[in-house]
Amino acid sequence: MLNQFLLAAAFCITYSVAQMSSAELDVLFNGLADRPIDALEKSKMTDDPTVTPLIDLQIFAPPVVPSYGDSCEVVLLQHTFGVDSYNKPAVVPYAPPTDAACGSVGEWAAISMNLSVYSIGTQYDRFGSIYLSHVEIWRTSSAEPTETGTIWNTSMLPISPSLRGRGDFMMDFSNIISDELDAAFDVIITATFYAPTRDFPTPKTSDFILPLSNLSPNTTNLFTLDDDTGGTTNVSLPPNTTEAYIEVFCSGNSAEEFWYLNTPDEFVDYFPESTGPIGIKVLVDGQLAGVVWPYAVIYTGGITPSNWRPLASYGAYDAPTYWIDATPFLPVLLDGSKSHSVTLQVRGQGTNPSINSNWFISGSIHGRLGASSTTGRMTTYDVGDTGLQTMGGASEDNTTVWTSVVAERHLHIQSELHTSEGKKVVSFSQSLSYSNDAAYADQGRVQWGNQTTKGITLSKHNDQEVLRDAFEYPLNVFSNYSLSEMQFGGYGSDIKQTHARAIQLPTGPYKSIYSVQHANGWMGINGTGETTQTFAYTDTTKNDGWVHDIVWGSLRDSNPPVPDNQIYGPEGGPGF
């Protein structure tokens, strides 16, 4: 059975995306089939001897913004994360722009935020998070820079209510400088505010946002979790709240960075301190309100660093977030008590669901208000337990181990609300499935992992869909570290990963994304890497695009031009 599994894991991956509708898939697949090859077929290459900075990139869907009209750009933060920056975020005051070109405060059509980073030298990939008034609005990470410098930038669309008033703008980009790791991160964060137009009016957004974080004024605001206790925030919602949604950020770190390759609890005797999570629970006053089964983000130093230069894994610079509709819990949250607890909890695999150290978790509540108090009652609460099956075994001498975890989760919560808008029947449901097959040899130095997470999250208010998230995340990893401790040895990997997701947010535009990456590389005396990516997206404003990128070898002649003022060294400027 082990040999059969190894063969399947090494050579097979399923790209089915049954959770997205056929109509959603047809738009993406037809676009890929008919894309203008000459315009969008790209080739990028990398190695350290380049004479100009390496431009590192993550392909992502562009922000949905007006195509014409007034706008303004403001600098939110400019900071160098170098010596003495570990666990010391940069904190600066924020005030909404009042320039006429920006549009009226709080009435913007859209806001796009851009993060640009320059780094030169040697450094690990580092985790970054950005907050406004204790609400996390962006989660990112760094490239691993080159000796000639590396530039990367990315954009995202923050939730505008958090930008309406004054507050503290914080970025944590904990960096460690030493004799061997000498690269600092020079960061500029800008925001572009777009005034509404006839074709792009002010969208309906949240009326308030509450942080689900540790609320620290001078350290990173996320919860650092290494057990199933979770991170808890006490919240009080206005009595006239009519809708409440919870957005969740979650990332495995340290011993949990490669959680998808960790072994279940039942087999930790073979691999001490190696157990992976299966998801994140969102609890309201201790009751399950929803779950998150996340996409596996691989950072730029992950598994084999040469795989991700210059084309990063999807989500490395702009980590995805996940949404739960907590509106059915309004009868609980608005029962007259002073405050209620919201807990973000990581659940591990296996019979005793433990996790390693650690997970970075935070969230926020996005609410809408009516003209009078909201009352109601919960009519259906069907959450059940996670259907979990764990299997595995080992050869007689324990030289090879295999494990298999299959899980599914179904929940349905419904309430009847009486609001200023009248009677509402609100329902929230999830149907999720998960499978992880793994094999290990040479004391874990050789690994095969084949994981698929898929599901649909659906919320309706009086039969109107307000939240729909259909996704499938296949991941296939082979890694070989058996030669890493030998003289002139090395290590390598072959990775196939898909991010297929169609999401209609309650506070933002619809978008669908289909990203397939295949990366393989080797790190030794000379590192090599090759990555191909096919990426398609579409959204409600008819933005659409199809890209096929091939990455290998050395940047050199294929390096796109870099402005002189961004070239670090005697022949150019000081970077930023």
N, C-alpha and C positions, 0 to 999 in steps of 0.2 A: 504493500500500500504506500509506503514511503517513497519508493522509486517512482510510482505512478504520480504521486503528488508533486515530486520534484520536477518531473517532466512537464506537468501541466503548469506549475508555477513559473518555470523558467521561460516558457514559450507562448503562453496564452494570456490574453486579457480580454474581457468582455467590454464592448463599448455601447451596449444597449442603453437606451435612455427612456425607458418606458414611463417614467413618472411625468415627463413633459408630454403635452398633447401632440398629436401628429401635425396639427396646424402650426404649432410653435416650432417644431423640428423642421418642417418643410421650408420655412423661411430661411433658416440657418443653413440647411444642407443645400438648398437650391442656390443660395448665394455663394457657397463654397464652390459648387460645381461651375458657376458662371462667372466667377470673379475675374477681373481684368489682370491676367497673369503678369504682363509686363510692368504694370504699375505697382503690384503688391507682392510680387515674388522677391524676397530679399535674402541676401547672404551676408552674415556677419561673423567675424572671426576674432580670436584673441590670443595674445600671449604677453608676458610682461615686458619684453624689449621694445614695445611701442615707443615712439618718440613724442607722442602727444597723449593726453589723458584718455583712458578707456571710458567710453560712454556705456554704462550698464543700464539695462532697461527691463521692465516688465510690461508685457502687452496687457492693456486693459481697455475697457469700454470708455469712451470719452464722456465727460460730464454732460448732462443734458442742460443746455443753456440757450438763450435767445440767439438767433443768427444775425440780428441787427439791433440797433438801439443803443442807448447810453450804458456805460459801465465805468467802473473805477477800480484800480488796483491799489491795495494798501499792504505794507509790510507788517506782518504780525509779530515776527520773531527773527532775529539775526543773532546767532550764538555759535561759539566754538565749544564742542564737547571734547575735551582733552584731559589734561592732568586734573585730578581731583574732581571729576565729574560723575564718578560712580555713586549712584543713589543721591545725586544732587541735581534735581531738575532745574531747568531755566524757567523762571516765573516772571512774567511781565504783565502790566495792566493792559486790559483791553477795553476799548470804547467803540461803539458802532460808528462807521463813517457818516459824516453829515454833508459831504460834497453833493451838489445837485445831480452830478452825473451818476451817482450811485443809486439814485432813487430814494424815496422816503424810507426812513428807518423802519424796519420790520415789514415793509411792503415789497421787498425785493422779488424779482421773478426767479432768480437763482443765485447761488453763491458757489463758486468753485475755489478750491484751495490747492495750492501747489507747494510741494516740498522739494527743494533742491539741495543736494549735498555734494560737497567736494572733499576728497580725502586722498592723501598721498603717503605711501609707506606700507607698513605691514600691520594688519589688524584682523581679529576675528570678526565674524558677523555679530552685530549687536542688536538687541531688541529696543524698539522705540515705541512710545505712546504719547498721545497728545490730548490735552484736556482743556475744557473751558468751564470754569466754575465747578470743578470736580466731576464734570461729565466727560467721559472719554468720547472723543469724536473721530479719532484716527489711530490705527495700530499699524506699525511698520517695522522694518528692520533695515540693516545696512548691507551694502555690498562689501565683499572682502577686497580692499583696494590693492592697487599695483604700485610699484616703485615709481612709476611715471604719473601717478595720479588716476583717480577714478571719479567720474561724475555720474550721478543718477538723480532722476527727478520723477515724481508721480503726482497725480491729481486726484482729488475726490470731491464729492458734493456733500458738505456738512449739513446738518439739520439747522435751518435758519433760526428757529426760536431761541436757541442757545446763544445766538449772536446779536439778539435785539438789544440787550442791556449791557451795562458795564460788568466786568468780572476779571478774574485772573486767568491768563492764558499760560498754560504750563506744557513743557515738553520734557519728558525723561528720555535720555539717550545714554544710559549708563555706559561709560567707556573706561577702559583701564589702559594706562600708558606705562610701559616698562622698556627695558633695553631691547627686548625682542619685539614688542608690540608698540610701535612708535607713531602710529597714524591717529590723528585727531579727526573729528568730523566738523567741517564748517557748514553750518545749516542756515538756510534762508527759507522762511515760510511766508508766502503771500496769499492774499485772498482777493478774488475779483468779484465785486458785487454788481449784479445786472439789474437795471431798472426794468419794470414791466413794459411790454409792448402790446399792441393790439392782438398779435398772434400768440403771445406768450405772457398771459396775465399772471398776477400773483397767485401761486398755487395754494391750495388748502394744506396747511401744515398743523403741527401741534400748537396748542395754546400754552403749554408749560412742559418743562422737562425736569425730572428729579434724578439726581445721581444715585446709582447703586454702587457705592465705592467706599473706601475707608475714610474719605473726606479730609485727608491730611493736607495742611496748607503748604507744606514744603518738601514732601516726599511723594513718590509716585502714588497715584490714587487707586491702583488696582489691588485686588486681594491676591496674596500669594498663598496657595493652598497646597498642602502635602498630606491631607487626610480628608475624610468625608464629612468633616464638621461644616465646611462651607463658609462663605463670607456673607454676613447678614447686615442689612441696612434697615433702620426703622424709618418709616415714611408716613406722612399724613397727606392724603389727597383732599383737594377742595371738595366740599359737599355737593357742588354742582357739576362734578366730573361726569361726563357722558360716555367717554371712551378712554381706555388705558391700554397701552402697548408697551411691552418690555423688549428692549434691544440688548443683546448679549455679545460681548467680546470674550473669546476664550483661546488660549494658546498654551500648548505644552512647552515646558522649558526644562533645561538641565537633564535629569534622568527621564523626563517625560517628553523631551523634544521629539523623539522617535517613538511615540506611544503606539503607533500602528505596527511596530516591529517587536514590541515588548510581549512577554509571554503571560498567559493568564495565571491567576493565583495558584491554581492546582499544580502548576509545574515550576514554581519558583525555586524548588530544591535543585533543579537542574541549572537555573540561572538566577542566583541570588539578586534581590532588589531589581527584579524585572517583571513588572506587571503593568498592563496598559488600561486606560479608561475606555468606557463604552459611551459615555455621554455626560451632559451637564443637566442637572435638574434645576428647575425654577420653582421655588416653594413660596407660598403666601401663607403666613402664620403656620408654617409647617405642613401645609397641604400642597400637593403637587399641582402646579398650574400649567406646566408644559415642560418639554425636554428639548435639548439641542444635541444632535449627533453631528459633529463638525467635520468639515473638510480638512484634510491633512496638509497643512502648509509646510513646505520644505524650504528652509532658509538657504542663503547663498553659500554657507559653509556646510550644508547638510549632505551627509552620506559621502558624496565625492564633490569637493568644491569646484573642480574644473568643469563639472556639468553646467554650472550656472553663470558662466562668464562668457559673453556679456548678457545672455538672455536668462533672466531669473525665472524661478518657478512661479507659477501663477499664485498670487496672494502674498508673495514675500514682501512687497513694498506697500500693499494695500490689503490688509487681511479682511476677509469677509466677516460680516456680522449676521446675527440670527435673531428672528423675531418671534415673540409669543404674544397672543392677544389675551390680555388679562381683564378685558371688559366683563366677561362672565363672573369675575371675582369682585365686581363693584359692590354687590350686596354685602360682602365681607369687609372690603376696604372702607366702606362708607357707613359702617354700623354705629357710628358715634364715638367709638373709642379714640383715645388721643393719637395713637400711632399703631401701625402694623408692621410686621417684619416681612421682608423679602430676602430670601436666601438663595444664593447661587452655589450649587453643590456639585462636585465632580463624583461620578460613580465609576468604580473600576469594574473590570471583567471578573468573572469567576464567582465561586460560591461565597467567598469572603471579599467583598468588593473594595479592595485597597488600591491606593495609587502611590506612586513614588513622589519625590520632591523634584519639581513642583509644577503647579498650573497657575497661570496668570489670568484672572477672571475679573471682569467688571461689567456694568450694565447701566441702563437708565430707563426711566418710565416716561413715556410720551403720552400726554393727556390732552383731551379736548373738553371744553366747558359748555354748559348750557346756561339758560337764564334763571333756572331755579334748581332746588336740590333734587338729587337723584335717589330713588328708592327702588327696591326690587327684592327678588328672591331667586336663589339658585334652584333650578328644577331638575337638572341632570348632572350627576358627577360620576362618570364611569372612566376610571383611569387604570384599573387593574395593575398587574405587575409586568415587568419585562419578561417576555418569554425567552429564556436563555438556555442554550445547550453548549456545553464545553466538552470536548473530547481531545484525546492525545495519547501519545505513547513514546517509547524510546527503545532503541536497540539494547541488547543485553549488556553491552559495555558502555552504554550511554554516549556513544560517539555521535549518534544522530537522534534528534528529537523532532516530533511533529505535533502540532496543536491545531485545533479547529474550534472556532467560536461562531455560533449562529444566534442571532437575537432578533426580536421584533417587539414593537411597542404600538399599542393603539389606545387612544384616549378620546373622550368626547365630553365636553363640559358646556352646559347651556343654562342661561338665566333669562328671566323676564324682568325688564327694567321699566320704570316709569320716570321719564325725563321731561324736560320742558318741550321737547319735540314730540311727546306722546309716548305710547307704549312701544317697546322694542323687545324683540326676541333675539338674543345674541348667542351665537354658538361658536365654539372653537374645537377643532379636531385635528388629530395627527395620526398618521399611519406610516410607520418607519420600519425598515429592515436593515440588518447589518450582518455581514459575514467576514470572517478573517481566518484564512488558512496560512499556516506558517511552518517552516521547516528550518532546522538548525544543524550544522555540522561543525566539526573542528572546534568544539567548546564554544560555539556561537560565533566564531569568526566568519563563517559562511552562512548566509541567511537567505531564505526565500520568503517573501510575504505577498499574499494576494488578498486584498481587502476591497469590499464594495459596500458603500453606504448609500441608501436611496430612500426616498419617501416623499410625502406631500403633507404640508401644513395648510389648513384651510380655515378661514374665519368668515362667518356671515352675520350681518346685522339686518334683520328683517328680509332675509333671502338675498341681500346684496353682498357680493364678495368684497370684503375690505382688505383681506390679506390672503395671498396665495403664494406658496413657496414649494415648487416642485423641483426635485433635484436628484442627481445620481453622481456619485464620486468613486469611480473605479481607480484602484491604485495597485500596481504590480512592481515589486522591488526585488532585485537580486543584488547582493553585496558580498564582496570577498575581501576579507582582511587577513587571510591566512598567511600572507607574506609580509605583512606590515612591520613585524619586529625583526625581520632578517636584514642583514647588510645589503644595501642597494635594493631593498624590497619596496613594496608599495601596496596600494589597495585600489579597488575599482568597484563600479556598480553599473547596473542597467535598470532604468526606471521608466515606467509608462504610467502616466497619470491623466485623468480626465476630470474636468469640472464642467458639468452640464447642469444649468440652473435657469429656471424661469421664475421670476419673482415680481409680484405686484405688492408694493409696500403700502401700508396705510397712510404714510406721510411722504410719499415720493412717487416717481414715475415707474411704469412697468419697464422691465428689461429682461432679455434672455441672452444667455452666454453659453457658448460651446467651445471649450478649450481642450485640446489634446496635445500633450507633450511627450516626447520620447527622448530621453537623455542617457548617454553612456559616456564613461570617462575613466581615466586611470591617473592616480597620483603616485609618482615615484621620483626619480631623479629629474625627469621631465614629465610635466603633467599634460595630459591631453583630454579633450572633451568635445562631445558633439551633441547638439540638441536640435530637434526639429519641433516646431509647434504649428498647429493649425488652429486658428481662432476665428470665431464668427460671433457677431452680436447684432441685436436690433433693439430698438426702444420705441416709445410712443411718439417721439418727435420725428420719426422716420430716419433717425441716425442709424446707419447700418454699415457694416464693414466686414471684410474677409481678408485674412492675412495668412500666408504660409511662409514661415521663416526657417532658414537653415543656418545652423551655427556650428562652426568647427575651427580647429587649428589656430590661426593667428590673425589678429585684427589687421594690422598693417594697411595695405592699400584699400581695404574695404572699410576702414574707419571713417565714419562720416566727419565732415569738417567740424572743427571746434573753434569757436571765436577766440581771437588772440587773448582777450582779457580773461579767458577761462583756462589758459594754458599755464601751468605752474612751472616756473624756471626762468633762466636768464633770457630766453627768447620770447617770453610772454609775461603776462601779469601774474599776480599772486593767487590765482584762482578766483575766489569771490572777493 
